Each structure stands twice: as structure tokens, then as C-alpha cells.
Amino acid sequence: MKIYWKPRRNLYVCLEHFPFTKTDLLGWWYPVLIFTPDLSTTGYVVNPQIGAATYNFIHHKAVGISIFVLGMMLATSLCNWQA
């Protein structure tokens, strides 16, 4: 399990870092955004069931990957549209 776990985690870190190489953001934004408090836990203010549902939905890897792919597709189509 450890052999499988480490490369997968390294892939996630690369996927997190990749968008920052394509933007004009300064380098210090990367650790700030990684370590900021998680806003998806605000659902716990309502009740534990809502909090757990929002937290699990936001942290599902498919949601993050889908948002990443959609953003890359939109950025590509917008660049092609303006040219």
C-alpha cells in the first residue's frame, strides 16, 4: 500500500501546482491558498449532517478534477475565441 500511496500523492501535488505555473499569481499565493481554513466546514454551523455532506462533497476528488478540467477547457476555448 505504501508503494502505491506515495506516487498517487505526488501526482496530486503536481496537479495542484500546475495551475499556478499557468497564471500570473505570485509564488507565495500557493502556500497561502493551501493552508487557509477550509470554508466547506461552515456547513457544520447548520447541523452535523449538513456539515458532513458539504465537506464530503467539496473534498471529493472527482469534483476537484472536474472543476480543473472545465477550467482548462474554458481557458482554451476563450483563448481560441479571442484570437
N, C-alpha and C positions, 0 to 999 in steps of 0.2 A: 504494500500500500504506500509506503514512503517513497518508493521509486516513482510511482505514478503521481503522487501528490505534488512533488516539487516542480516538475516541468509544467504541470497544469497551472499552478500558482504563478509561476514565472510568465506564462502566457497571459494571464490576467493583468499582471503588472505592465507588460508590454502593450496590451490593448488599452490600458488606462493612460499610458504615457503618449501613445501615438497621436491622439487629437491635439495634444499640446505642441507637438512638433509642427503641426499644420496651421497654427494660429499665431497671432502677434502678442499673445499673453507673455508676461514676464515669467521667468522661471520660478519665482517664489510663490506664484499662484498655485502651482501643483501641490505642494505640501499643505498650503492653507486650505484648499478645497478638499483634500483627502482627510484632513484631521478636524474639519469643522463638525460641530454637533449635527447629528442626523435629524433632519426635520420630519422624517417619516414616523418618529416616535411620538409626535404630537397627537396622534390618534388615541393614545392612552389617556389623554385628558377626558375624552368622552366616556370610555369604559375599556376594560381589558380585551374584550372580544374585538372591538373596532380597532384598537391599537395593534393587536396581533395581526389582524387582517391587512391593515395598511402597511405595517412593517414588512410582512412576508411578501406582499405584492411588489413593493418598491425594491426589495432586495432579491427578487427572483432574477436569476442571471439572464433568462430569456427576455425579460423586459429591458434590461440594460443593453443587451446586444441588439435588440430590435430598434431601440432609440438610436444607438450608434450607427447602424446600417441605414436607417431612414435619414439621419443627418448627413451621412456621406453621400447618399443618393440625391438628396435635395441640393446639397452644395454643388455637386457635379452638374446637376441639371440647371441650376441657376447660373453657373459659370458658362455653360454652353449657351444658355438663352441670351446672356448679355453680349456674347462675342459676335 
